[in-house]
Amino acid sequence: MSSTGKVSQEGKGTKTVFTLNTGDKMPGVGLGTWQSKPNEVREAVKNALQMGYRHIDTALAYGNEAEVGDGIKDSGVPRNEIWLTTKLDNPWHKRVPEGIASSLKDLKTDYVDLYLMHWPSSTDPDDLKKHYPDWTFTDTWREMQKLVGTGKVRNIGVSNFEQENLEKLLSHPDTKIVPAVNQIELHPNHPSFKLIKFNESKGIHSTAYSCLGSTDSPLYKDKTLAQLAEKKGKTIQQCMLQWGLQRGTSVIPKSVTKSRIEGNFQLDGWELTEDEMNTISSLEGRFKVCGDAWLPEGVKVFFGNDE
Ligand SMILES: NC(=O)c1ccc[n+]([C@@H]2O[C@H](COP(=O)([O-])OP(=O)(O)OC[C@H]3O[C@@H](n4cnc5c(N)ncnc54)[C@H](OP(=O)(O)O)[C@@H]3O)[C@@H](O)[C@H]2O)c1
């Protein structure tokens, strides 16, 4: 199986860069785009890139790749300075070449830096309530591996994979490439220490999605976090993002609000102490933004043991 092994981290704050198991360097802070409303995401992407972000996260399933592509063009930032991630949608698992072609066309680019399998769930496009009887995520990965070397994708990875499914994938005879990244839900109320450690042991970098706790995040009302942020003279969101970076995960906060996009990128020249890191790591309460109940019957993605 091809993997150069360990992932490494250099730089601090917005200058954080993660070297993936392929040797490619991914900027540690990106802009998320899930649920960014039509006519908002183009501007958000443009603003973020002009403010210094160099990493954008999107997905075919978000239905906004065309606008993301427009925002990239509007920004004037050269394509080769931007890390662009998109994802293969569940009903496209048997059509990997068509999936990437659709994303590239909408994004108006020749390649993506990272192509993720969005979920370990191969849905029948003719009946979205059904999982294919003759196809599973190991088949999808076999097909995704064929994209490497075509110039269309620089790295391939997975998303929403817990240890059980990663073990299935890594031990499958068709698996020749270790995923470069596993993009998973990570925030102080869903820290998944065990899963991050497992990813790391396999040379897989962890990217934190819903890193602020997503829409209407209960974390914005957390008293301990508020006290810590006040003491630091930072926002709650900045503290959560710094915590994510300092524990070795990339972070992809979503915002369509210009001032927030700017604030979320003010992570330089300060750090969290070990004690402050521990305070955020041990906040009370647990919640999960993304579940697996919406997936076709019989598909298990979350096992509840990744603490
Ligand atoms: N792989 C997957 O299955 C998966 C699943 C979920 C998410 N993701 C990716 O991860 C990204 C981030 O996750 P997410 O979108 O769930 O949520 P998030 O980034 O944790 O939180 C976004 C929410 O926080 C608000 N916000 C952002 N910065 C703020 C600030 N400084 N002050 C106050 N509010 C702030 C945003 O509001 P406004 O936009 O209104 O400013 C939005 O409501 C997604 O956009 C997507 O790219 C991937």
The ligand as an SDF file (V2000), in Angstrom:
LIG
                    3D

 48 52  0  0  0  0  0  0  0  0999 V2000
  -17.4960   16.1440    5.1550 N   0  0  0  0  0  0  0  0  0  0  0  0
  -18.6760   16.3810    5.6630 C   0  0  0  0  0  0  0  0  0  0  0  0
  -19.5660   15.5150    5.7150 O   0  0  0  0  0  0  0  0  0  0  0  0
  -18.9500   17.7350    6.2080 C   0  0  0  0  0  0  0  0  0  0  0  0
  -20.0470   17.9330    7.0790 C   0  0  0  0  0  0  0  0  0  0  0  0
  -20.2500   19.2070    7.6060 C   0  0  0  0  0  0  0  0  0  0  0  0
  -19.4120   20.2440    7.2520 C   0  0  0  0  0  0  0  0  0  0  0  0
  -18.3760   20.0370    6.3620 N   0  0  0  0  0  0  0  0  0  0  0  0
  -17.4650   21.1440    5.9420 C   0  0  0  0  0  0  0  0  0  0  0  0
  -17.0210   21.8350    7.1080 O   0  0  0  0  0  0  0  0  0  0  0  0
  -17.3810   23.2060    7.0000 C   0  0  0  0  0  0  0  0  0  0  0  0
  -17.6280   23.8090    8.3680 C   0  0  0  0  0  0  0  0  0  0  0  0
  -18.6740   23.1520    9.0540 O   0  0  0  0  0  0  0  0  0  0  0  0
  -20.1470   23.7590    9.2430 P   0  0  0  0  0  0  0  0  0  0  0  0
  -20.5250   24.5160    8.0380 O   0  0  0  0  0  0  0  0  0  0  0  0
  -21.0130   22.6250    9.6630 O   0  0  0  0  0  0  0  0  0  0  0  0
  -20.0650   24.7270   10.4810 O   0  0  0  0  0  0  0  0  0  0  0  0
  -19.0230   25.6390   11.2910 P   0  0  0  0  0  0  0  0  0  0  0  0
  -17.9650   26.1400   10.4240 O   0  0  0  0  0  0  0  0  0  0  0  0
  -18.6820   24.8770   12.5080 O   0  0  0  0  0  0  0  0  0  0  0  0
  -20.0110   26.8170   11.7360 O   0  0  0  0  0  0  0  0  0  0  0  0
  -20.6400   27.6200   10.7900 C   0  0  0  0  0  0  0  0  0  0  0  0
  -21.6730   28.5010   11.4990 C   0  0  0  0  0  0  0  0  0  0  0  0
  -21.0250   29.3890   12.4110 O   0  0  0  0  0  0  0  0  0  0  0  0
  -21.2900   30.7360   12.0430 C   0  0  0  0  0  0  0  0  0  0  0  0
  -20.0380   31.4730   12.2690 N   0  0  0  0  0  0  0  0  0  0  0  0
  -18.8600   31.3320   11.6210 C   0  0  0  0  0  0  0  0  0  0  0  0
  -17.9280   32.1460   12.1390 N   0  0  0  0  0  0  0  0  0  0  0  0
  -18.5330   32.8300   13.1400 C   0  0  0  0  0  0  0  0  0  0  0  0
  -18.0890   33.8320   14.0280 C   0  0  0  0  0  0  0  0  0  0  0  0
  -16.8460   34.2750   14.0110 N   0  0  0  0  0  0  0  0  0  0  0  0
  -18.9990   34.3400   14.9250 N   0  0  0  0  0  0  0  0  0  0  0  0
  -20.2690   33.8760   14.9760 C   0  0  0  0  0  0  0  0  0  0  0  0
  -20.7360   32.9320   14.1490 N   0  0  0  0  0  0  0  0  0  0  0  0
  -19.8790   32.4010   13.2330 C   0  0  0  0  0  0  0  0  0  0  0  0
  -21.7050   30.7030   10.5860 C   0  0  0  0  0  0  0  0  0  0  0  0
  -22.5900   31.7710   10.3120 O   0  0  0  0  0  0  0  0  0  0  0  0
  -22.5740   32.7090    8.9950 P   0  0  0  0  0  0  0  0  0  0  0  0
  -22.1720   31.8740    7.8140 O   0  0  0  0  0  0  0  0  0  0  0  0
  -23.9750   33.1820    8.9090 O   0  0  0  0  0  0  0  0  0  0  0  0
  -21.5860   33.8080    9.2750 O   0  0  0  0  0  0  0  0  0  0  0  0
  -22.4370   29.3720   10.5380 C   0  0  0  0  0  0  0  0  0  0  0  0
  -23.7540   29.4880   11.0350 O   0  0  0  0  0  0  0  0  0  0  0  0
  -18.6260   23.1490    6.0960 C   0  0  0  0  0  0  0  0  0  0  0  0
  -18.9910   24.3970    5.6120 O   0  0  0  0  0  0  0  0  0  0  0  0
  -18.1610   22.1650    5.0580 C   0  0  0  0  0  0  0  0  0  0  0  0
  -17.2900   22.7830    4.1440 O   0  0  0  0  0  0  0  0  0  0  0  0
  -18.1360   18.7950    5.8630 C   0  0  0  0  0  0  0  0  0  0  0  0
  1  2  1  0
  2  3  2  0
  2  4  1  0
  4  5  1  0
  4 48  2  0
  5  6  2  0
  6  7  1  0
  7  8  2  0
  8  9  1  0
  8 48  1  0
  9 10  1  0
  9 46  1  0
 10 11  1  0
 11 12  1  0
 11 44  1  0
 12 13  1  0
 13 14  1  0
 14 15  2  0
 14 16  1  0
 14 17  1  0
 17 18  1  0
 18 19  2  0
 18 20  1  0
 18 21  1  0
 21 22  1  0
 22 23  1  0
 23 24  1  0
 23 42  1  0
 24 25  1  0
 25 26  1  0
 25 36  1  0
 26 27  1  0
 26 35  1  0
 27 28  2  0
 28 29  1  0
 29 30  1  0
 29 35  2  0
 30 31  1  0
 30 32  2  0
 32 33  1  0
 33 34  2  0
 34 35  1  0
 36 37  1  0
 36 42  1  0
 37 38  1  0
 38 39  2  0
 38 40  1  0
 38 41  1  0
 42 43  1  0
 44 45  1  0
 44 46  1  0
 46 47  1  0
M  CHG  2   8   1  16  -1
M  END
$$$$
